[in-house]
Amino acid sequence: MSFQPFPDPPPERPLEVLDQWLSEAIDSLGSDHRNPTAMTLATCGADQVPDARIVLCRGFDATRGVLTYFTDRSSAKGRQLQENPRAAVVFYWEPLYRQVRIVGPTSFVPDSVSDTYFASRMPGAQASALSSFQSQTVASRAELEERHAKHMRALQHAEGSLPRPERWGGYHIWIERLEFWTGRTDRLHDRMLYERSLEPASPSGSPGEFEASGWRVTRLQP
Ligand SMILES: Cc1cc2nc3c(=O)[nH]c(=O)nc-3n(C[C@H](O)[C@H](O)[C@H](O)COP(=O)(O)O)c2cc1C
């Protein structure tokens, strides 16, 4: 893709830009099965040791500025978010020569949303979620395969869908800081940083909801 810097003055609504970049990534990479919504998720628990891994972004709410992903909440990242509910995320779309960096607080998605998403997963993946206590040690591969086979057999008596284990569910990442990076071959890249404040919603609001200020925008040197 040819280099297109952000205009001066920059766009006032960065969530619309992110929505567009995600759509363009899905359009240009999706047909090739290259996981255009794969994102590096960094967390840091009470031990203050940063940790990072890839997860798939399963939703973006461009009105509130919230990303969604699903996982086993008893995993290493789940424990880290329990201790320190803030995450950083990086998307990188090599063919577009674009990077997006995000930082913000996290919260659980409502159980009803996790239920619906779990039920939409292919049966083998449902059985895997039930078989695997993510990030815990296991004595052998055979033990995992046995557990999986047991849940696959249970599927036959469960009308094709298994119940979501309580430990499995979604997270929201609320965007507080958002940086767009668009690359140029001579390295005079373009970087726009958008920041806002997020405060927990009033007691009358829904749990895990945040109220957002307006955006401050700055251009960073590459
Ligand atoms: C392309 C790709 C997509 C992945 N998507 C997810 C995901 O959506 N959720 C998840 O829990 N793990 C996903 N994983 C596995 C994670 O990278 C990681 O191994 C796992 O979540 C355990 O991480 P933790 O021990 O730090 O909690 C994915 C891995 C890859 C390579």
The ligand as an SDF file (V2000), in Angstrom:
LIG
                    3D

 31 33  0  0  0  0  0  0  0  0999 V2000
   -3.0240  -16.9910   15.7420 C   0  0  0  0  0  0  0  0  0  0  0  0
   -3.2830  -17.2960   17.1930 C   0  0  0  0  0  0  0  0  0  0  0  0
   -4.5110  -16.9990   17.7370 C   0  0  0  0  0  0  0  0  0  0  0  0
   -4.7840  -17.2640   19.0900 C   0  0  0  0  0  0  0  0  0  0  0  0
   -5.9950  -16.8910   19.6170 N   0  0  0  0  0  0  0  0  0  0  0  0
   -6.2340  -17.0800   20.9330 C   0  0  0  0  0  0  0  0  0  0  0  0
   -7.4440  -16.5930   21.5230 C   0  0  0  0  0  0  0  0  0  0  0  0
   -8.2860  -15.9500   20.8740 O   0  0  0  0  0  0  0  0  0  0  0  0
   -7.6390  -16.8400   22.8470 N   0  0  0  0  0  0  0  0  0  0  0  0
   -6.7200  -17.5110   23.6140 C   0  0  0  0  0  0  0  0  0  0  0  0
   -6.9740  -17.7030   24.7990 O   0  0  0  0  0  0  0  0  0  0  0  0
   -5.5510  -17.9400   23.0870 N   0  0  0  0  0  0  0  0  0  0  0  0
   -5.2820  -17.7420   21.7690 C   0  0  0  0  0  0  0  0  0  0  0  0
   -4.0840  -18.1450   21.2240 N   0  0  0  0  0  0  0  0  0  0  0  0
   -3.1180  -18.8490   22.1210 C   0  0  0  0  0  0  0  0  0  0  0  0
   -2.3410  -17.7960   22.9480 C   0  0  0  0  0  0  0  0  0  0  0  0
   -1.3470  -17.1910   22.1480 O   0  0  0  0  0  0  0  0  0  0  0  0
   -1.6890  -18.4000   24.2010 C   0  0  0  0  0  0  0  0  0  0  0  0
   -0.8850  -19.5070   23.8640 O   0  0  0  0  0  0  0  0  0  0  0  0
   -2.7400  -18.8520   25.2290 C   0  0  0  0  0  0  0  0  0  0  0  0
   -3.8240  -17.9720   25.3050 O   0  0  0  0  0  0  0  0  0  0  0  0
   -2.1030  -19.0070   26.6130 C   0  0  0  0  0  0  0  0  0  0  0  0
   -1.5630  -17.7720   27.0060 O   0  0  0  0  0  0  0  0  0  0  0  0
   -1.2150  -17.4330   28.5540 P   0  0  0  0  0  0  0  0  0  0  0  0
   -0.5550  -18.6700   29.1130 O   0  0  0  0  0  0  0  0  0  0  0  0
   -0.3010  -16.2670   28.5000 O   0  0  0  0  0  0  0  0  0  0  0  0
   -2.5140  -17.1280   29.2360 O   0  0  0  0  0  0  0  0  0  0  0  0
   -3.7830  -17.8690   19.8900 C   0  0  0  0  0  0  0  0  0  0  0  0
   -2.5260  -18.1460   19.3430 C   0  0  0  0  0  0  0  0  0  0  0  0
   -2.2730  -17.8550   18.0210 C   0  0  0  0  0  0  0  0  0  0  0  0
   -0.8940  -18.1280   17.4700 C   0  0  0  0  0  0  0  0  0  0  0  0
  1  2  1  0
  2  3  1  0
  2 30  2  0
  3  4  2  0
  4  5  1  0
  4 28  1  0
  5  6  2  0
  6  7  1  0
  6 13  1  0
  7  8  2  0
  7  9  1  0
  9 10  1  0
 10 11  2  0
 10 12  1  0
 12 13  2  0
 13 14  1  0
 14 15  1  0
 14 28  1  0
 15 16  1  0
 16 17  1  0
 16 18  1  0
 18 19  1  0
 18 20  1  0
 20 21  1  0
 20 22  1  0
 22 23  1  0
 23 24  1  0
 24 25  2  0
 24 26  1  0
 24 27  1  0
 28 29  2  0
 29 30  1  0
 30 31  1  0
M  END
$$$$
